[in-house]
Amino acid sequence: MKNKLIIAGLLAAIVAAGAAGCASEKSEQAELQAQARIGREQAQQTALAKVPNGTVKEAELEKENGKLIWSFGFATPDSKDITEVNVDAITGGIVNVEQETPQAEAKEKD
């Protein structure tokens, strides 16, 4: 019985930690949104100009190397690679464009 209580307590702690992580992630995103001068739609249109046949697979507002950027991952019909386009969330300019293989993208997510 004591072991069941310990296990139940551990499970409750794990669930609570996960919920707290989610809340802090939302708070961080809200803070980044408040700093951005360029909205997602405008940044996405800028990025799409670099990948005309692309379909957005993921989009994220993040700080990278001290710069606030919109990062878009595009799939294209003629390639298995993902084209990542980063747009400055303050100026709206293109920061960089990179090709990522599916393996490199999976490694980046880990």
Residue pairs with C-beta under 8 A, 6 or more apart in sequence:
29 61
32 61
32 62
32 63
32 68
32 89
33 61
35 68
35 89
35 90
36 61
36 68
36 70
36 89
36 90
37 89
37 90
37 91
37 92
38 70
38 87
38 88
38 89
38 90
38 91
38 92
40 59
40 61
40 70
42 92
43 70
43 72
43 87
43 89
43 92
44 56
44 59
44 70
44 72
46 87
46 92
46 93
46 94
47 70
47 72
47 74
47 85
47 86
47 87
47 94
48 54
48 56
48 74
50 83
50 85
50 94
50 97
51 74
51 76
51 83
51 85
51 97
53 76
53 77
53 78
54 74
54 75
54 76
54 83
55 74
55 75
55 76
56 72
56 73
56 74
57 73
57 74
57 75
57 82
58 71
58 72
58 73
59 70
59 71
59 72
59 73
60 70
60 71
61 68
61 69
61 70
61 71
61 89
62 68
62 69
62 71
63 69
64 71
64 86
67 88
67 95
68 88
68 89
68 90
69 86
69 87
69 88
69 89
69 95
70 86
70 87
70 89
71 84
71 85
71 86
72 84
72 85
72 86
72 87
73 82
73 83
73 84
73 100
73 105
74 82
74 83
74 84
74 85
75 82
76 83
80 101
80 102
81 99
81 100
81 101
81 102
82 99
82 100
82 101
82 102
82 105
83 97
83 98
83 99
83 100
84 97
84 98
84 99
84 100
85 94
85 96
85 97
86 94
86 95
86 96
86 97
87 93
87 94
87 95
88 94
88 95
100 108
